[in-house]
Amino acid sequence: MTEKRDFTPEEEAKIIEIRDRHIANQTVQPPDEEVYAAINRVWDIMELPHPTIHILPSPKACKEACPDLANYSKYWFLWYCSYVVMYEFAEYIGLEMDQEKLKTFKMWNNCCPFVIFNEDTVFVTKKPVEIHLNDRQQLHNENGMSVKFEDGVGLYTINNVDVDEQIVMRPETQTIEQINEEQNEEVKRIRIERFGWSKYLDAIEATLLHKRSNKIERTKEFLFRSEKDNMTALLCICPSTRKEFVLEVPPETKTCEEAQDWLSSGIAKNIISAS
């Protein structure tokens, strides 16, 4: 068994270098000939005749072109970039790899970000023309699509959470009903943040029960109660970043101290997460 060890500073730097290079490559479209070669190579391995290949601008275009979607397999491979990074780094530190399999895998991932296929036909999308990430390398764009394809189709994502176009581009047009009926906890938090906590608390007719400066957490805290929604919640504001987050607490809570005591007990069931 190989002895475990920590990575050296040089190896850690190499991981970042490989990662950033492959992320940058996700919007570089290979020539059609390379796409054909990557797909035909996989069909050769399966000992199947080469399929008919259609290269289209987006996943939506692939789905629209497919005559019988239910009888085709569908895969996103754009996100498999992380595996390519891992395998390339493994080679760098001396692990032996099956070069033929590795070459095939890297070719496929470079050429086929999204595919719909059966044995005879492959619909493959071109790479996105734009990808936006936050500082944690998560899909994120507060001003447009986080992933955009050539034909204008794409994804809206806030800190790696899938949302819709309205939340990103027209958050002020959301209704309180939309926000309160949202079933996904993370999306609900983002809906309210984009709408504005102050506006939201006003809309649900919340009243201020207590406020304080939390010297330990270094936050400004405000405890609100909405009889209309039967919700008591603690609003925390970071003085340096001005980031706001809200956590629901039991309805009988009267002070910020009580709210923090309850939240720190480990049994909090937050409908609106601070993370």
C-alpha positions in Angstrom: 0.0 0.0 0.0 1.3 3.5 -0.9 2.1 5.6 2.1 -0.1 8.6 2.6 1.5 12.0 2.6 0.5 15.7 2.2 0.9 17.5 -1.1 4.0 19.7 -1.4 3.4 23.5 -2.1 4.5 22.8 -5.6 2.0 20.1 -6.1 -0.8 22.2 -4.6 0.1 25.0 -7.0 0.0 22.4 -9.9 -3.5 21.4 -9.0 -4.6 25.1 -9.3 -2.7 25.5 -12.6 -4.3 22.3 -14.1 -7.8 23.3 -12.8 -7.7 26.8 -14.2 -6.4 25.7 -17.6 -9.2 23.2 -18.0 -11.8 25.7 -16.8 -10.6 28.2 -19.4 -10.8 25.5 -22.0 -14.6 24.9 -21.4 -15.5 27.8 -23.7 -12.9 26.8 -26.5 -14.8 25.0 -29.2 -12.8 22.2 -30.9 -13.1 21.7 -34.7 -15.9 19.5 -35.9 -13.3 16.9 -37.1 -12.2 16.5 -33.4 -15.8 16.0 -32.3 -16.3 13.3 -34.9 -13.1 11.6 -34.0 -13.9 11.6 -30.2 -17.3 10.0 -30.8 -16.2 7.5 -33.4 -13.3 6.4 -31.1 -15.9 5.5 -28.4 -18.1 3.6 -30.9 -14.9 1.7 -32.1 -14.3 0.6 -28.5 -17.9 -0.7 -28.4 -17.4 -2.4 -31.8 -20.3 -0.5 -33.3 -20.6 1.2 -36.7 -19.9 4.9 -36.6 -23.1 6.8 -35.8 -24.6 9.7 -37.6 -23.4 12.8 -35.7 -25.3 16.1 -35.4 -23.4 19.0 -33.9 -25.8 21.6 -32.5 -25.5 24.9 -30.6 -27.1 24.0 -27.2 -28.7 21.2 -25.2 -32.1 22.7 -26.1 -31.3 22.4 -29.8 -30.2 18.8 -29.3 -33.5 18.0 -27.6 -35.6 19.7 -30.3 -33.7 17.9 -33.1 -34.0 14.5 -31.5 -37.0 12.7 -33.0 -37.8 10.4 -30.1 -36.2 11.8 -26.9 -37.6 9.1 -24.6 -35.7 6.4 -26.4 -32.3 8.1 -26.3 -29.7 8.4 -23.5 -28.9 11.9 -22.3 -25.7 13.0 -20.5 -24.1 16.2 -19.4 -20.3 15.8 -19.6 -19.4 19.5 -19.2 -19.1 19.0 -15.4 -16.7 16.0 -15.8 -13.9 18.5 -16.2 -13.0 17.8 -12.6 -12.2 14.2 -13.3 -9.9 15.2 -16.1 -8.1 17.6 -13.7 -7.8 14.7 -11.1 -6.4 12.2 -13.7 -3.9 14.8 -15.1 -2.7 15.6 -11.6 -2.4 11.9 -10.8 -0.1 11.5 -13.8 1.9 14.5 -12.6 2.7 12.9 -9.3 3.6 9.6 -10.8 0.5 7.4 -10.8 0.4 5.0 -13.7 -2.5 5.4 -16.0 -4.0 3.4 -18.9 -3.0 5.9 -21.6 -5.5 4.7 -24.2 -8.5 4.9 -21.8 -7.2 8.3 -20.6 -6.8 9.7 -24.1 -10.4 8.6 -25.0 -11.8 10.0 -21.8 -10.1 13.4 -22.3 -11.1 13.6 -26.0 -14.7 12.9 -25.1 -14.8 15.5 -22.3 -13.1 18.1 -24.5 -15.6 17.5 -27.4 -18.9 16.5 -25.9 -20.3 18.7 -23.2 -23.8 17.4 -23.7 -25.0 14.4 -25.8 -28.2 12.7 -26.6 -27.6 9.3 -28.3 -28.5 5.8 -29.2 -26.4 3.2 -31.1 -27.0 4.9 -34.5 -27.3 8.6 -33.9 -25.6 11.2 -31.7 -26.8 14.8 -31.0 -23.9 16.7 -29.4 -23.8 20.3 -28.3 -21.1 22.8 -28.9 -19.3 24.2 -25.8 -20.8 27.2 -24.1 -19.6 30.6 -25.2 -19.7 31.9 -21.6 -19.2 30.4 -18.2 -19.3 32.6 -15.0 -17.9 31.4 -11.7 -17.6 32.8 -8.2 -14.4 32.9 -6.2 -15.1 29.3 -5.0 -15.2 28.1 -8.6 -19.0 27.6 -8.5 -21.4 28.6 -11.2 -22.6 32.1 -10.4 -23.7 35.2 -12.2 -25.9 37.9 -10.6 -26.3 39.8 -13.9 -27.1 37.2 -16.5 -26.6 33.5 -17.4 -23.9 31.6 -15.6 -23.7 29.3 -18.6 -24.6 30.6 -22.1 -24.6 28.8 -25.4 -24.2 30.1 -28.9 -28.0 30.3 -29.6 -28.7 32.3 -26.4 -29.9 29.3 -24.3 -28.3 28.8 -20.9 -28.5 28.4 -17.2 -29.1 30.9 -14.4 -27.2 30.1 -11.3 -26.5 31.9 -8.0 -23.7 30.3 -6.0 -24.2 27.0 -7.7 -27.9 27.0 -7.0 -30.1 26.7 -10.2 -32.7 29.5 -10.3 -34.9 31.0 -13.0 -34.4 34.1 -15.2 -36.8 36.2 -13.2 -34.7 35.8 -10.0 -31.5 36.9 -11.7 -32.7 39.5 -14.2 -36.0 40.9 -12.7 -35.9 40.0 -8.9 -38.0 43.1 -8.0 -40.9 41.6 -10.0 -41.3 38.6 -7.8 -44.4 38.4 -5.7 -44.7 37.5 -2.0 -46.8 34.6 -3.1 -44.0 33.3 -5.3 -41.5 33.6 -2.5 -43.6 32.0 0.2 -44.7 29.2 -2.0 -41.1 28.3 -3.0 -40.4 24.8 -1.8 -36.7 24.7 -2.2 -35.0 26.1 0.9 -31.9 27.4 -1.0 -33.9 29.0 -3.8 -36.3 30.6 -1.2 -33.3 32.2 0.5 -32.0 33.5 -2.8 -35.4 34.8 -3.8 -35.7 36.9 -0.7 -32.1 38.1 -0.9 -32.6 39.2 -4.5 -36.0 40.8 -3.6 -34.5 42.5 -0.6 -35.0 41.6 3.0 -36.3 45.0 4.0 -38.9 44.9 1.3 -39.8 41.3 2.2 -40.2 42.1 5.9 -42.4 45.1 5.1 -44.5 43.1 2.7 -45.3 40.4 5.3 -46.0 43.2 7.9 -43.2 42.1 10.2 -42.7 44.1 13.4 -39.4 44.7 15.2 -39.3 42.9 18.6 -35.7 43.4 19.6 -32.3 44.5 18.2 -28.7 44.4 19.4 -25.0 44.5 18.3 -23.6 41.0 18.6 -20.0 41.6 19.7 -19.0 37.9 19.4 -20.4 37.4 15.8 -19.7 41.1 15.0 -23.1 41.4 13.4 -26.1 43.7 13.8 -29.2 41.6 14.8 -32.9 42.3 14.5 -35.7 40.0 15.7 -38.9 40.4 13.7 -42.3 38.9 14.1 -44.9 38.5 11.3 -48.4 37.6 12.6 -49.6 37.5 9.0 -47.2 34.6 8.1 -46.9 33.3 11.7 -43.1 33.7 11.4 -40.5 34.9 13.9 -37.1 35.5 12.3 -33.6 36.8 13.2 -32.1 39.2 10.7 -28.3 39.4 10.9 -26.3 42.0 9.0 -22.5 41.9 8.7 -21.1 45.4 9.2 -18.2 44.9 6.8 -19.8 43.2 3.9 -23.4 44.4 4.5 -24.5 40.8 3.7 -27.9 40.0 5.2 -29.2 36.6 6.2 -32.3 35.5 8.1 -33.0 32.5 10.2 -36.5 31.4 11.4 -36.8 30.8 15.2 -39.6 29.6 17.4 -42.6 31.9 17.5 -42.3 32.5 21.3 -38.8 34.0 20.9 -38.6 37.5 22.3 -35.0 38.6 22.1 -32.0 38.3 19.8 -30.2 36.5 22.7 -32.9 33.9 22.9 -32.8 33.4 19.1 -29.1 32.8 19.1 -29.4 30.4 22.1 -31.9 28.4 20.2 -30.0 28.5 16.9 -26.7 27.4 18.6 -28.3 24.4 20.3 -27.8 22.2 17.3 -31.5 21.5 16.8 -32.4 24.5 14.6 -34.5 23.7 11.6 -33.9 26.8 9.5 -36.3 27.3 6.7 -33.9 30.1 5.5 -30.3 29.1 5.7 -27.5 31.5 6.5 -25.0 29.5 4.4 
